[in-house]
Amino acid sequence: MYTDPNSCLYCTNNQTLHDLMIEIAHLRVSRVFLFKEQTYRGRCLVSYDRHVNDLNELTDEERNDFMADVAQTTRAMQKAFNPEKINYGAYSDKLSHLHFHLAPKYVDGPDYGGTFQMNPGKVYLSDSEYQEMIEKIKENL
């Protein structure tokens, strides 16, 4: 399934996107977001700047830049929140815009040892709590 860029969540920067996540920063070739649903404390998403369907559509240089952005983001998450592990998810069955979900996992936390849930809908924070998390990530980007 190929999503039209004119209806793409990331390309149109629409209200649905803003209801789901908060933009933190722009890196080499991508945008970094904090998920509003925080079952996995510190969960972020890295979205490629241009509308491409899959990692294999990028040149080697573009892919390397994107993966450097993903690694830079996970390093910042690791420093900011100290999870046991960060799970990576690149699911785009219904939204074919290259993006990676980055879900921190904690030993005594939800779904440790298993797959993270896309949107459990359980943990939402106050604006000030989101801002505090964003600042911690930005300090380490």
Residue pairs with C-beta under 8 A, 6 or more apart in sequence:
1 93
1 94
1 96
2 53
2 96
3 51
3 53
3 95
3 96
3 97
5 11
5 12
5 51
6 12
8 51
8 95
8 97
9 16
9 17
9 95
9 97
10 17
10 31
10 47
10 51
10 97
10 99
11 51
11 97
19 36
20 35
20 36
20 37
20 119
21 33
21 34
21 35
21 36
21 45
22 33
22 34
22 36
22 130
22 134
23 31
23 32
23 33
24 32
24 33
24 34
24 44
24 134
24 137
24 138
24 141
25 31
25 32
25 137
25 138
25 141
26 32
27 46
27 69
27 72
27 73
27 141
28 65
28 66
28 68
28 69
29 48
29 49
29 50
29 62
29 65
29 66
29 69
30 46
30 47
30 48
30 49
30 66
30 69
30 70
31 46
31 47
31 49
32 44
32 45
32 46
32 69
32 73
32 137
32 141
33 44
33 45
33 46
33 47
34 42
34 43
34 44
34 130
34 133
34 134
34 137
35 43
35 44
35 45
36 124
36 125
36 130
37 43
37 119
37 120
37 121
37 122
37 123
37 124
38 123
38 124
38 125
38 133
39 110
39 117
39 120
39 122
39 123
40 103
40 104
40 105
40 109
40 110
40 111
40 116
41 81
41 83
41 104
41 106
41 109
42 77
42 80
42 81
42 83
42 104
42 133
42 137
43 101
43 102
43 103
43 104
44 73
44 77
44 102
44 137
45 99
45 100
45 101
45 102
46 66
46 69
46 70
46 73
46 99
46 100
46 102
47 97
47 98
47 99
48 58
48 66
48 97
48 98
48 99
51 97
52 58
52 97
52 98
53 92
53 96
53 97
53 98
54 92
54 96
54 98
55 63
55 66
55 90
55 98
57 98
58 66
58 98
66 98
70 88
70 100
70 102
72 141
73 102
73 137
73 141
74 86
74 88
74 102
75 140
76 137
76 138
76 139
76 140
76 141
77 83
77 86
77 102
77 104
77 137
77 140
78 86
79 140
80 133
80 136
80 137
80 139
80 140
81 104
81 136
83 104
83 105
83 106
84 105
84 106
84 107
84 112
85 104
85 105
86 102
86 103
86 104
86 105
87 101
87 102
87 103
87 104
87 105
87 115
87 116
88 100
88 101
88 102
89 100
89 101
89 102
89 103
89 116
89 118
90 98
90 99
90 100
90 101
91 101
91 118
92 98
92 99
101 116
101 118
103 116
105 111
105 112
105 116
106 112
110 116
110 117
110 120
111 117
125 133
